[in-house]
């Protein structure tokens, strides 16, 4: 794939993550970002997945304002990309296995932010942050598991087909037309 096309696709995927996040913002801890990032991590290299995380976090920061959560988004979402890449051979891109990973990630999301809070503001702040959000983490894990179980395979197939079509149409030089 030509580098310009790849970066254009990655930028569009980051924008898609942002729009998916905004669309479901009214539902607490129900989001498609985990599902979409896992699919991106399966389809692209690690550095490409992390680039999508950086672009997505930048868009979020521009929209919501920058604070300590931006740092959390950068490392926690990148951790999801790493975990998905590491477990890819184990999951064999099966929806139920990916759903388990996504569900566990949703359960751990608040804990990971609590670790950051503990480092930045002290252990008691980290513990209280985590305890206050356990209910949200349970909902986050359940929602991730359910959404990934239902949508991982169709989303992955759709993104694969769109990427393949973009590559075939724009990814190679057309020497016959002088381009």
ABEGO torsion letter per residue (X at the ends): XBAAAAAAAAAAAAAAAAAAAAAAAABBGBBAAAAAAAAAAAABBAAAAAAAAAAAAAAAAAAAEBBAAAAAAAAAAAAAAAAAAAAAAAAGGBAAAAAAAAAAAAAAAAAAAAAAAAAAAEAAAAAAAAAAAAAAAAAAAAAAAAAAAAAAAAAAAAAAAAAAAAAAAAABBBAAAGX
